[in-house]
Amino acid sequence: MTISQEVENTSGQPNAVLPEELKGLNWGAFLLNWIWAIGHKAWLGFALSFFCGLIGAIYLLIKGNEDAWKSRRFNSVEEFKQVQAAWLKWGLIVLVAGVVLGLVFGVGGALLSILAGGHRSRF
C-alpha cells in the first residue's frame, strides 16, 4: 500500500492519520527515548522519559510511530521507515557501546582492585 493509493499523506499535521503499515512498535524511540522525543517534538514522551524513565520509554515504544508521523512532513512511508531505521541503528550503537564500556570499566576496576591488594573495608 502506498500513501497515495489508500490514505492521504497527512504527516506533519497535528491530526495526522498514521498509515496502517506504520502501526507497531518504535524501538528507536524506546532506546533513545528522551533524545528521540526532543527530535520529534514528542513532549509528553519527553516528560515521561525524563521524569519516569522506563514508563516514558515504553510510552514511546508504543506511540512513537504516531508521534513521529505527526511531528514532521515525510514524503513517503518509505522515507519514514528509513528515518526511524536510522534512529534504531543509533539506539543499538549506544546500547552496545554502553554495555561494552560498562564491562570494560567494571572488569578493569575489579582487576585494579585485585592488583592493588584488594583490601576490604571492615565496616
C-alpha positions, 0 to 999 in steps of 0.5 A: 500500500502506498500513501497515495493509493489508500490514505492521504499523506497527512504527516506533519499535521497535528491530526495526522492519520498514521498509515496502517503499515506504520502501526507497531512498535518504535524501538528507536524511540524506546532506546533513545527515548528522551533524545528521540522525543526532543527530535520529534517534538514528542513532549509528553514522551519527553516528560515521561522519559525524563521524569519516569524513565522506563514508563516514558520509554515504553510510552514511546515504544508504543506511540512513537510511530504516531508521534513521529508521523505527526511531528514532521512532513515525510514524503513517503512511508518509505522515507519514514521507515528509513528515518526511524531505521536510522534512529534504531541503528543509533539506539543499538550503537549506544546500547552496545557501546554502553554495555561494552564500556560498562564491562570494560570499566567494571572488569578493569576496576575489579582487576585494579582492585585485585592488583592493588591488594584488594583490601576490604573495608571492615565496616 
